[in-house]
Amino acid sequence: MNESRGYGGACYGDSGGPNFVTVGGELVLAATTITGDGPCYATNVSYRLDTPSARGFLDEFVDLP
């Protein structure tokens, strides 16, 4: 990443990392990183965790809100 130039995308190796959103003043895990672009500039491909398929899978392992 090159913060001095304003680039802030995901890089290869960031897969599985968290993507948070603030809801009601609290951080909520909203997605996980799947991949980024080669130079780590701007692309962050994420898998949303609020979809029915993701919630169905996660419900077996964690308490969901």
N, CA, C, O and CB atoms as a CASP TS submission, in Angstrom:
PFRMAT TS
TARGET T0000
AUTHOR 0000-0000-0000
METHOD Language model
MODEL 1
PARENT N/A
ATOM      1  N   MET     1       0.843  -1.175   0.000  1.00  0.00           N
ATOM      2  CA  MET     1       0.000   0.000   0.000  1.00  0.00           C
ATOM      3  C   MET     1       0.886   1.234   0.000  1.00  0.00           C
ATOM      4  O   MET     1       2.022   1.210   0.474  1.00  0.00           O
ATOM      5  CB  MET     1      -0.958   0.000   1.213  1.00  0.00           C
ATOM      6  N   ASN     2       0.356   2.278  -0.526  1.00  0.00           N
ATOM      7  CA  ASN     2       1.108   3.519  -0.588  1.00  0.00           C
ATOM      8  C   ASN     2       0.237   4.622   0.004  1.00  0.00           C
ATOM      9  O   ASN     2      -0.413   5.368  -0.728  1.00  0.00           O
ATOM     10  CB  ASN     2       1.538   3.854  -2.058  1.00  0.00           C
ATOM     11  N   GLU     3       0.229   4.723   1.328  1.00  0.00           N
ATOM     12  CA  GLU     3      -0.633   5.688   2.013  1.00  0.00           C
ATOM     13  C   GLU     3      -0.315   7.128   1.632  1.00  0.00           C
ATOM     14  O   GLU     3      -1.210   7.972   1.604  1.00  0.00           O
ATOM     15  CB  GLU     3      -0.505   5.521   3.510  1.00  0.00           C
ATOM     16  N   SER     4       0.947   7.417   1.340  1.00  0.00           N
ATOM     17  CA  SER     4       1.315   8.793   0.999  1.00  0.00           C
ATOM     18  C   SER     4       0.661   9.255  -0.303  1.00  0.00           C
ATOM     19  O   SER     4       0.533  10.457  -0.536  1.00  0.00           O
ATOM     20  CB  SER     4       2.828   8.915   0.886  1.00  0.00           C
ATOM     21  N   ARG     5       0.249   8.316  -1.148  1.00  0.00           N
ATOM     22  CA  ARG     5      -0.410   8.657  -2.409  1.00  0.00           C
ATOM     23  C   ARG     5      -1.911   8.431  -2.335  1.00  0.00           C
ATOM     24  O   ARG     5      -2.609   8.601  -3.335  1.00  0.00           O
ATOM     25  CB  ARG     5       0.180   7.842  -3.550  1.00  0.00           C
ATOM     26  N   GLY     6      -2.422   8.047  -1.162  1.00  0.00           N
ATOM     27  CA  GLY     6      -3.849   7.863  -0.991  1.00  0.00           C
ATOM     28  C   GLY     6      -4.379   6.512  -1.429  1.00  0.00           C
ATOM     29  O   GLY     6      -5.592   6.329  -1.533  1.00  0.00           O
ATOM     30  N   TYR     7      -3.493   5.564  -1.685  1.00  0.00           N
ATOM     31  CA  TYR     7      -3.930   4.235  -2.082  1.00  0.00           C
ATOM     32  C   TYR     7      -4.205   3.415  -0.834  1.00  0.00           C
ATOM     33  O   TYR     7      -3.435   3.461   0.126  1.00  0.00           O
ATOM     34  CB  TYR     7      -2.874   3.543  -2.978  1.00  0.00           C
ATOM     35  N   GLY     8      -5.287   2.672  -0.843  1.00  0.00           N
ATOM     36  CA  GLY     8      -5.621   1.911   0.348  1.00  0.00           C
ATOM     37  C   GLY     8      -6.361   0.629   0.054  1.00  0.00           C
ATOM     38  O   GLY     8      -7.191   0.215   0.863  1.00  0.00           O
ATOM     39  N   GLY     9      -6.101  -0.017  -1.063  1.00  0.00           N
ATOM     40  CA  GLY     9      -6.791  -1.251  -1.397  1.00  0.00           C
ATOM     41  C   GLY     9      -6.161  -2.452  -0.727  1.00  0.00           C
ATOM     42  O   GLY     9      -5.088  -2.371  -0.129  1.00  0.00           O
ATOM     43  N   ALA    10      -6.858  -3.567  -0.846  1.00  0.00           N
ATOM     44  CA  ALA    10      -6.345  -4.820  -0.291  1.00  0.00           C
ATOM     45  C   ALA    10      -5.223  -5.353  -1.174  1.00  0.00           C
ATOM     46  O   ALA    10      -5.169  -5.071  -2.372  1.00  0.00           O
ATOM     47  CB  ALA    10      -7.478  -5.870  -0.157  1.00  0.00           C
ATOM     48  N   CYS    11      -4.340  -6.118  -0.572  1.00  0.00           N
ATOM     49  CA  CYS    11      -3.236  -6.753  -1.288  1.00  0.00           C
ATOM     50  C   CYS    11      -3.411  -8.262  -1.253  1.00  0.00           C
ATOM     51  O   CYS    11      -4.163  -8.787  -0.431  1.00  0.00           O
ATOM     52  CB  CYS    11      -1.872  -6.349  -0.677  1.00  0.00           C
ATOM     53  N   TYR    12      -2.721  -8.953  -2.140  1.00  0.00           N
ATOM     54  CA  TYR    12      -2.711 -10.400  -2.063  1.00  0.00           C
ATOM     55  C   TYR    12      -2.119 -10.774  -0.716  1.00  0.00           C
ATOM     56  O   TYR    12      -1.120 -10.195  -0.289  1.00  0.00           O
ATOM     57  CB  TYR    12      -1.907 -11.038  -3.245  1.00  0.00           C
ATOM     58  N   GLY    13      -2.727 -11.731  -0.052  1.00  0.00           N
ATOM     59  CA  GLY    13      -2.308 -12.103   1.299  1.00  0.00           C
ATOM     60  C   GLY    13      -3.241 -11.531   2.351  1.00  0.00           C
ATOM     61  O   GLY    13      -3.188 -11.942   3.510  1.00  0.00           O
ATOM     62  N   ASP    14      -4.096 -10.589   1.968  1.00  0.00           N
ATOM     63  CA  ASP    14      -5.065 -10.015   2.903  1.00  0.00           C
ATOM     64  C   ASP    14      -6.336 -10.859   2.998  1.00  0.00           C
ATOM     65  O   ASP    14      -7.230 -10.537   3.780  1.00  0.00           O
ATOM     66  CB  ASP    14      -5.419  -8.595   2.482  1.00  0.00           C
ATOM     67  N   SER    15      -6.427 -11.915   2.225  1.00  0.00           N
ATOM     68  CA  SER    15      -7.627 -12.745   2.202  1.00  0.00           C
ATOM     69  C   SER    15      -8.011 -13.214   3.599  1.00  0.00           C
ATOM     70  O   SER    15      -7.170 -13.624   4.399  1.00  0.00           O
ATOM     71  CB  SER    15      -7.419 -13.946   1.290  1.00  0.00           C
ATOM     72  N   GLY    16      -9.305 -13.139   3.862  1.00  0.00           N
ATOM     73  CA  GLY    16      -9.821 -13.541   5.173  1.00  0.00           C
ATOM     74  C   GLY    16      -9.838 -12.417   6.177  1.00  0.00           C
ATOM     75  O   GLY    16     -10.378 -12.570   7.272  1.00  0.00           O
ATOM     76  N   GLY    17      -9.255 -11.285   5.821  1.00  0.00           N
ATOM     77  CA  GLY    17      -9.216 -10.143   6.729  1.00  0.00           C
ATOM     78  C   GLY    17     -10.592  -9.504   6.892  1.00  0.00           C
ATOM     79  O   GLY    17     -11.454  -9.655   6.027  1.00  0.00           O
ATOM     80  N   PRO    18     -10.798  -8.798   7.989  1.00  0.00           N
ATOM     81  CA  PRO    18     -12.110  -8.224   8.282  1.00  0.00           C
ATOM     82  C   PRO    18     -12.391  -6.930   7.525  1.00  0.00           C
ATOM     83  O   PRO    18     -11.478  -6.178   7.185  1.00  0.00           O
ATOM     84  CB  PRO    18     -12.229  -7.971   9.752  1.00  0.00           C
ATOM     85  N   ASN    19     -13.662  -6.695   7.274  1.00  0.00           N
ATOM     86  CA  ASN    19     -14.169  -5.441   6.716  1.00  0.00           C
ATOM     87  C   ASN    19     -15.300  -5.005   7.637  1.00  0.00           C
ATOM     88  O   ASN    19     -16.347  -5.650   7.689  1.00  0.00           O
ATOM     89  CB  ASN    19     -14.660  -5.605   5.204  1.00  0.00           C
ATOM     90  N   PHE    20     -15.093  -3.928   8.351  1.00  0.00           N
ATOM     91  CA  PHE    20     -16.053  -3.470   9.347  1.00  0.00           C
ATOM     92  C   PHE    20     -16.895  -2.315   8.832  1.00  0.00           C
ATOM     93  O   PHE    20     -16.487  -1.578   7.935  1.00  0.00           O
ATOM     94  CB  PHE    20     -15.335  -3.057  10.611  1.00  0.00           C
ATOM     95  N   VAL    21     -18.085  -2.171   9.419  1.00  0.00           N
ATOM     96  CA  VAL    21     -18.954  -1.030   9.184  1.00  0.00           C
ATOM     97  C   VAL    21     -19.424  -0.575  10.568  1.00  0.00           C
ATOM     98  O   VAL    21     -19.617  -1.393  11.468  1.00  0.00           O
ATOM     99  CB  VAL    21     -20.176  -1.394   8.220  1.00  0.00           C
ATOM    100  N   THR    22     -19.606   0.738  10.727  1.00  0.00           N
ATOM    101  CA  THR    22     -20.104   1.254  12.003  1.00  0.00           C
ATOM    102  C   THR    22     -21.623   1.313  11.945  1.00  0.00           C
ATOM    103  O   THR    22     -22.198   1.964  11.072  1.00  0.00           O
ATOM    104  CB  THR    22     -19.505   2.660  12.318  1.00  0.00           C
ATOM    105  N   VAL    23     -22.266   0.630  12.883  1.00  0.00           N
ATOM    106  CA  VAL    23     -23.727   0.599  12.980  1.00  0.00           C
ATOM    107  C   VAL    23     -24.102   0.974  14.409  1.00  0.00           C
ATOM    108  O   VAL    23     -23.735   0.279  15.357  1.00  0.00           O
ATOM    109  CB  VAL    23     -24.307  -0.818  12.588  1.00  0.00           C
ATOM    110  N   GLY    24     -24.825   2.062  14.558  1.00  0.00           N
ATOM    111  CA  GLY    24     -25.229   2.490  15.893  1.00  0.00           C
ATOM    112  C   GLY    24     -24.053   2.768  16.810  1.00  0.00           C
ATOM    113  O   GLY    24     -24.128   2.542  18.018  1.00  0.00           O
ATOM    114  N   GLY    25     -22.964   3.262  16.228  1.00  0.00           N
ATOM    115  CA  GLY    25     -21.788   3.596  17.017  1.00  0.00           C
ATOM    116  C   GLY    25     -20.895   2.410  17.355  1.00  0.00           C
ATOM    117  O   GLY    25     -19.910   2.575  18.074  1.00  0.00           O
ATOM    118  N   GLU    26     -21.212   1.222  16.857  1.00  0.00           N
ATOM    119  CA  GLU    26     -20.405   0.034  17.138  1.00  0.00           C
ATOM    120  C   GLU    26     -19.898  -0.574  15.844  1.00  0.00           C
ATOM    121  O   GLU    26     -20.577  -0.534  14.818  1.00  0.00           O
ATOM    122  CB  GLU    26     -21.218  -1.005  17.932  1.00  0.00           C
ATOM    123  N   LEU    27     -18.694  -1.140  15.900  1.00  0.00           N
ATOM    124  CA  LEU    27     -18.138  -1.809  14.728  1.00  0.00           C
ATOM    125  C   LEU    27     -18.796  -3.172  14.561  1.00  0.00           C
ATOM    126  O   LEU    27     -18.903  -3.945  15.513  1.00  0.00           O
ATOM    127  CB  LEU    27     -16.600  -1.955  14.852  1.00  0.00           C
ATOM    128  N   VAL    28     -19.231  -3.453  13.350  1.00  0.00           N
ATOM    129  CA  VAL    28     -19.848  -4.732  13.022  1.00  0.00           C
ATOM    130  C   VAL    28     -19.055  -5.339  11.867  1.00  0.00           C
ATOM    131  O   VAL    28     -18.762  -4.664  10.881  1.00  0.00           O
ATOM    132  CB  VAL    28     -21.372  -4.564  12.651  1.00  0.00           C
ATOM    133  N   LEU    29     -18.714  -6.609  12.001  1.00  0.00           N
ATOM    134  CA  LEU    29     -18.019  -7.305  10.921  1.00  0.00           C
ATOM    135  C   LEU    29     -19.010  -7.519   9.791  1.00  0.00           C
ATOM    136  O   LEU    29     -19.995  -8.238   9.960  1.00  0.00           O
ATOM    137  CB  LEU    29     -17.413  -8.666  11.407  1.00  0.00           C
ATOM    138  N   ALA    30     -18.763  -6.901   8.633  1.00  0.00           N
ATOM    139  CA  ALA    30     -19.711  -6.926   7.523  1.00  0.00           C
ATOM    140  C   ALA    30     -19.283  -7.841   6.379  1.00  0.00           C
ATOM    141  O   ALA    30     -20.127  -8.338   5.634  1.00  0.00           O
ATOM    142  CB  ALA    30     -19.906  -5.536   7.000  1.00  0.00           C
ATOM    143  N   ALA    31     -17.974  -8.067   6.236  1.00  0.00           N
ATOM    144  CA  ALA    31     -17.484  -8.871   5.114  1.00  0.00           C
ATOM    145  C   ALA    31     -16.067  -9.330   5.406  1.00  0.00           C
ATOM    146  O   ALA    31     -15.404  -8.828   6.314  1.00  0.00           O
ATOM    147  CB  ALA    31     -17.535  -8.070   3.788  1.00  0.00           C
ATOM    148  N   THR    32     -15.619 -10.291   4.620  1.00  0.00           N
ATOM    149  CA  THR    32     -14.219 -10.707   4.673  1.00  0.00           C
ATOM    150  C   THR    32     -13.586 -10.432   3.311  1.00  0.00           C
ATOM    151  O   THR    32     -14.250 -10.518   2.278  1.00  0.00           O
ATOM    152  CB  THR    32     -14.087 -12.223   5.061  1.00  0.00           C
ATOM    153  N   THR    33     -12.316 -10.106   3.321  1.00  0.00           N
ATOM    154  CA  THR    33     -11.589  -9.830   2.088  1.00  0.00           C
ATOM    155  C   THR    33     -11.328 -11.131   1.346  1.00  0.00           C
ATOM    156  O   THR    33     -10.896 -12.123   1.932  1.00  0.00           O
ATOM    157  CB  THR    33     -10.262  -9.097   2.382  1.00  0.00           C
ATOM    158  N   ILE    34     -11.601 -11.108   0.041  1.00  0.00           N
ATOM    159  CA  ILE    34     -11.320 -12.257  -0.819  1.00  0.00           C
ATOM    160  C   ILE    34      -9.988 -12.046  -1.535  1.00  0.00           C
ATOM    161  O   ILE    34      -9.154 -12.951  -1.571  1.00  0.00           O
ATOM    162  CB  ILE    34     -12.464 -12.474  -1.844  1.00  0.00           C
ATOM    163  N   THR    35      -9.783 -10.851  -2.109  1.00  0.00           N
ATOM    164  CA  THR    35      -8.534 -10.538  -2.808  1.00  0.00           C
ATOM    165  C   THR    35      -8.448  -9.036  -3.040  1.00  0.00           C
ATOM    166  O   THR    35      -9.389  -8.300  -2.745  1.00  0.00           O
ATOM    167  CB  THR    35      -8.440 -11.306  -4.158  1.00  0.00           C
ATOM    168  N   GLY    36      -7.341  -8.598  -3.558  1.00  0.00           N
ATOM    169  CA  GLY    36      -7.142  -7.200  -3.932  1.00  0.00           C
ATOM    170  C   GLY    36      -6.491  -7.138  -5.292  1.00  0.00           C
ATOM    171  O   GLY    36      -6.311  -8.167  -5.945  1.00  0.00           O
ATOM    172  N   ASP    37      -6.137  -5.947  -5.726  1.00  0.00           N
ATOM    173  CA  ASP    37      -5.458  -5.830  -7.009  1.00  0.00           C
ATOM    174  C   ASP    37      -3.952  -5.957  -6.818  1.00  0.00           C
ATOM    175  O   ASP    37      -3.442  -5.837  -5.704  1.00  0.00           O
ATOM    176  CB  ASP    37      -5.806  -4.493  -7.687  1.00  0.00           C
ATOM    177  N   GLY    38      -3.253  -6.200  -7.914  1.00  0.00           N
ATOM    178  CA  GLY    38      -1.802  -6.427  -7.860  1.00  0.00           C
ATOM    179  C   GLY    38      -1.017  -5.337  -7.168  1.00  0.00           C
ATOM    180  O   GLY    38      -0.218  -5.641  -6.282  1.00  0.00           O
ATOM    181  N   PRO    39      -1.208  -4.068  -7.533  1.00  0.00           N
ATOM    182  CA  PRO    39      -0.437  -2.999  -6.890  1.00  0.00           C
ATOM    183  C   PRO    39      -1.034  -2.502  -5.575  1.00  0.00           C
ATOM    184  O   PRO    39      -0.508  -1.558  -4.986  1.00  0.00           O
ATOM    185  CB  PRO    39      -0.309  -1.847  -7.830  1.00  0.00           C
ATOM    186  N   CYS    40      -2.113  -3.113  -5.104  1.00  0.00           N
ATOM    187  CA  CYS    40      -2.715  -2.751  -3.811  1.00  0.00           C
ATOM    188  C   CYS    40      -3.227  -1.316  -3.782  1.00  0.00           C
ATOM    189  O   CYS    40      -3.098  -0.635  -2.765  1.00  0.00           O
ATOM    190  CB  CYS    40      -1.705  -2.947  -2.697  1.00  0.00           C
ATOM    191  N   TYR    41      -3.800  -0.855  -4.874  1.00  0.00           N
ATOM    192  CA  TYR    41      -4.242   0.532  -4.957  1.00  0.00           C
ATOM    193  C   TYR    41      -5.648   0.752  -4.417  1.00  0.00           C
ATOM    194  O   TYR    41      -5.840   1.559  -3.508  1.00  0.00           O
ATOM    195  CB  TYR    41      -4.179   0.993  -6.375  1.00  0.00           C
ATOM    196  N   ALA    42      -6.615   0.057  -4.956  1.00  0.00           N
ATOM    197  CA  ALA    42      -7.973   0.455  -4.636  1.00  0.00           C
ATOM    198  C   ALA    42      -8.960  -0.702  -4.556  1.00  0.00           C
ATOM    199  O   ALA    42     -10.013  -0.559  -3.935  1.00  0.00           O
ATOM    200  CB  ALA    42      -8.446   1.426  -5.642  1.00  0.00           C
ATOM    201  N   THR    43      -8.656  -1.823  -5.155  1.00  0.00           N
ATOM    202  CA  THR    43      -9.629  -2.899  -5.234  1.00  0.00           C
ATOM    203  C   THR    43      -9.626  -3.736  -3.972  1.00  0.00           C
ATOM    204  O   THR    43      -8.574  -4.139  -3.477  1.00  0.00           O
ATOM    205  CB  THR    43      -9.353  -3.774  -6.437  1.00  0.00           C
ATOM    206  N   ASN    44     -10.827  -3.991  -3.456  1.00  0.00           N
ATOM    207  CA  ASN    44     -10.994  -4.891  -2.326  1.00  0.00           C
ATOM    208  C   ASN    44     -12.222  -5.734  -2.637  1.00  0.00           C
ATOM    209  O   ASN    44     -13.354  -5.272  -2.492  1.00  0.00           O
ATOM    210  CB  ASN    44     -11.143  -4.108  -0.954  1.00  0.00           C
ATOM    211  N   VAL    45     -11.997  -6.969  -3.064  1.00  0.00           N
ATOM    212  CA  VAL    45     -13.103  -7.876  -3.341  1.00  0.00           C
ATOM    213  C   VAL    45     -13.476  -8.526  -2.024  1.00  0.00           C
ATOM    214  O   VAL    45     -12.646  -9.170  -1.383  1.00  0.00           O
ATOM    215  CB  VAL    45     -12.727  -8.948  -4.432  1.00  0.00           C
ATOM    216  N   SER    46     -14.733  -8.357  -1.620  1.00  0.00           N
ATOM    217  CA  SER    46     -15.183  -8.831  -0.312  1.00  0.00           C
ATOM    218  C   SER    46     -16.344  -9.794  -0.444  1.00  0.00           C
ATOM    219  O   SER    46     -17.102  -9.753  -1.412  1.00  0.00           O
ATOM    220  CB  SER    46     -15.581  -7.661   0.571  1.00  0.00           C
ATOM    221  N   TYR    47     -16.469 -10.666   0.556  1.00  0.00           N
ATOM    222  CA  TYR    47     -17.600 -11.577   0.650  1.00  0.00           C
ATOM    223  C   TYR    47     -18.479 -11.094   1.784  1.00  0.00           C
ATOM    224  O   TYR    47     -18.075 -11.122   2.947  1.00  0.00           O
ATOM    225  CB  TYR    47     -17.138 -13.056   0.876  1.00  0.00           C
ATOM    226  N   ARG    48     -19.688 -10.647   1.448  1.00  0.00           N
ATOM    227  CA  ARG    48     -20.604 -10.112   2.455  1.00  0.00           C
ATOM    228  C   ARG    48     -21.080 -11.213   3.386  1.00  0.00           C
ATOM    229  O   ARG    48     -21.338 -12.337   2.956  1.00  0.00           O
ATOM    230  CB  ARG    48     -21.802  -9.431   1.787  1.00  0.00           C
ATOM    231  N   LEU    49     -21.194 -10.880   4.661  1.00  0.00           N
ATOM    232  CA  LEU    49     -21.591 -11.859   5.659  1.00  0.00           C
ATOM    233  C   LEU    49     -23.066 -11.773   6.029  1.00  0.00           C
ATOM    234  O   LEU    49     -23.530 -12.510   6.899  1.00  0.00           O
ATOM    235  CB  LEU    49     -20.758 -11.690   6.887  1.00  0.00           C
ATOM    236  N   ASP    50     -23.808 -10.879   5.375  1.00  0.00           N
ATOM    237  CA  ASP    50     -25.233 -10.754   5.685  1.00  0.00           C
ATOM    238  C   ASP    50     -26.125 -11.478   4.677  1.00  0.00           C
ATOM    239  O   ASP    50     -27.349 -11.367   4.751  1.00  0.00           O
ATOM    240  CB  ASP    50     -25.618  -9.294   5.740  1.00  0.00           C
ATOM    241  N   THR    51     -25.539 -12.210   3.748  1.00  0.00           N
ATOM    242  CA  THR    51     -26.330 -12.944   2.776  1.00  0.00           C
ATOM    243  C   THR    51     -26.896 -14.215   3.428  1.00  0.00           C
ATOM    244  O   THR    51     -26.313 -14.724   4.385  1.00  0.00           O
ATOM    245  CB  THR    51     -25.475 -13.295   1.527  1.00  0.00           C
ATOM    246  N   PRO    52     -28.002 -14.722   2.930  1.00  0.00           N
ATOM    247  CA  PRO    52     -28.577 -15.942   3.517  1.00  0.00           C
ATOM    248  C   PRO    52     -27.596 -17.121   3.528  1.00  0.00           C
ATOM    249  O   PRO    52     -27.547 -17.871   4.503  1.00  0.00           O
ATOM    250  CB  PRO    52     -29.828 -16.337   2.753  1.00  0.00           C
ATOM    251  N   SER    53     -26.821 -17.289   2.459  1.00  0.00           N
ATOM    252  CA  SER    53     -25.888 -18.421   2.429  1.00  0.00           C
ATOM    253  C   SER    53     -24.772 -18.260   3.459  1.00  0.00           C
ATOM    254  O   SER    53     -24.393 -19.227   4.120  1.00  0.00           O
ATOM    255  CB  SER    53     -25.285 -18.572   1.032  1.00  0.00           C
ATOM    256  N   ALA    54     -24.248 -17.048   3.596  1.00  0.00           N
ATOM    257  CA  ALA    54     -23.196 -16.814   4.586  1.00  0.00           C
ATOM    258  C   ALA    54     -23.741 -16.987   6.001  1.00  0.00           C
ATOM    259  O   ALA    54     -23.100 -17.618   6.842  1.00  0.00           O
ATOM    260  CB  ALA    54     -22.597 -15.407   4.415  1.00  0.00           C
ATOM    261  N   ARG    55     -24.916 -16.430   6.264  1.00  0.00           N
ATOM    262  CA  ARG    55     -25.523 -16.552   7.597  1.00  0.00           C
ATOM    263  C   ARG    55     -25.845 -18.016   7.926  1.00  0.00           C
ATOM    264  O   ARG    55     -25.682 -18.448   9.067  1.00  0.00           O
ATOM    265  CB  ARG    55     -26.807 -15.697   7.682  1.00  0.00           C
ATOM    266  N   GLY    56     -26.299 -18.770   6.931  1.00  0.00           N
ATOM    267  CA  GLY    56     -26.583 -20.183   7.155  1.00  0.00           C
ATOM    268  C   GLY    56     -25.343 -20.961   7.548  1.00  0.00           C
ATOM    269  O   GLY    56     -25.392 -21.826   8.422  1.00  0.00           O
ATOM    270  N   PHE    57     -24.227 -20.648   6.896  1.00  0.00           N
ATOM    271  CA  PHE    57     -22.965 -21.301   7.229  1.00  0.00           C
ATOM    272  C   PHE    57     -22.466 -20.869   8.604  1.00  0.00           C
ATOM    273  O   PHE    57     -22.117 -21.709   9.433  1.00  0.00           O
ATOM    274  CB  PHE    57     -21.911 -20.992   6.167  1.00  0.00           C
ATOM    275  N   LEU    58     -22.432 -19.561   8.844  1.00  0.00           N
ATOM    276  CA  LEU    58     -21.882 -19.038  10.098  1.00  0.00           C
ATOM    277  C   LEU    58     -22.698 -19.422  11.319  1.00  0.00           C
ATOM    278  O   LEU    58     -22.150 -19.563  12.412  1.00  0.00           O
ATOM    279  CB  LEU    58     -21.780 -17.546  10.024  1.00  0.00           C
ATOM    280  N   ASP    59     -24.016 -19.593  11.144  1.00  0.00           N
ATOM    281  CA  ASP    59     -24.897 -19.914  12.266  1.00  0.00           C
ATOM    282  C   ASP    59     -24.503 -21.210  12.970  1.00  0.00           C
ATOM    283  O   ASP    59     -24.802 -21.397  14.149  1.00  0.00           O
ATOM    284  CB  ASP    59     -26.326 -20.016  11.784  1.00  0.00           C
ATOM    285  N   GLU    60     -23.833 -22.098  12.247  1.00  0.00           N
ATOM    286  CA  GLU    60     -23.386 -23.354  12.850  1.00  0.00           C
ATOM    287  C   GLU    60     -22.198 -23.156  13.793  1.00  0.00           C
ATOM    288  O   GLU    60     -21.893 -24.038  14.595  1.00  0.00           O
ATOM    289  CB  GLU    60     -23.015 -24.347  11.761  1.00  0.00           C
ATOM    290  N   PHE    61     -21.526 -22.004  13.703  1.00  0.00           N
ATOM    291  CA  PHE    61     -20.291 -21.808  14.446  1.00  0.00           C
ATOM    292  C   PHE    61     -20.307 -20.661  15.446  1.00  0.00           C
ATOM    293  O   PHE    61     -19.580 -20.693  16.439  1.00  0.00           O
ATOM    294  CB  PHE    61     -19.199 -21.591  13.501  1.00  0.00           C
ATOM    295  N   VAL    62     -21.139 -19.636  15.189  1.00  0.00           N
ATOM    296  CA  VAL    62     -21.158 -18.450  16.064  1.00  0.00           C
ATOM    297  C   VAL    62     -22.595 -17.979  16.295  1.00  0.00           C
ATOM    298  O   VAL    62     -23.493 -18.301  15.516  1.00  0.00           O
ATOM    299  CB  VAL    62     -20.311 -17.299  15.449  1.00  0.00           C
ATOM    300  N   ASP    63     -22.803 -17.221  17.363  1.00  0.00           N
ATOM    301  CA  ASP    63     -24.097 -16.577  17.602  1.00  0.00           C
ATOM    302  C   ASP    63     -24.196 -15.345  16.719  1.00  0.00           C
ATOM    303  O   ASP    63     -23.343 -14.460  16.788  1.00  0.00           O
ATOM    304  CB  ASP    63     -24.275 -16.198  19.107  1.00  0.00           C
ATOM    305  N   LEU    64     -25.220 -15.281  15.898  1.00  0.00           N
ATOM    306  CA  LEU    64     -25.398 -14.163  14.985  1.00  0.00           C
ATOM    307  C   LEU    64     -26.348 -13.119  15.568  1.00  0.00           C
ATOM    308  O   LEU    64     -27.282 -13.465  16.293  1.00  0.00           O
ATOM    309  CB  LEU    64     -25.921 -14.657  13.640  1.00  0.00           C
ATOM    310  N   PRO    65     -26.116 -11.857  15.259  1.00  0.00           N
ATOM    311  CA  PRO    65     -27.031 -10.814  15.728  1.00  0.00           C
ATOM    312  C   PRO    65     -28.358 -10.880  14.976  1.00  0.00           C
ATOM    313  O   PRO    65     -29.255 -10.079  15.236  1.00  0.00           O
ATOM    314  CB  PRO    65     -26.394  -9.421  15.560  1.00  0.00           C
TER
END
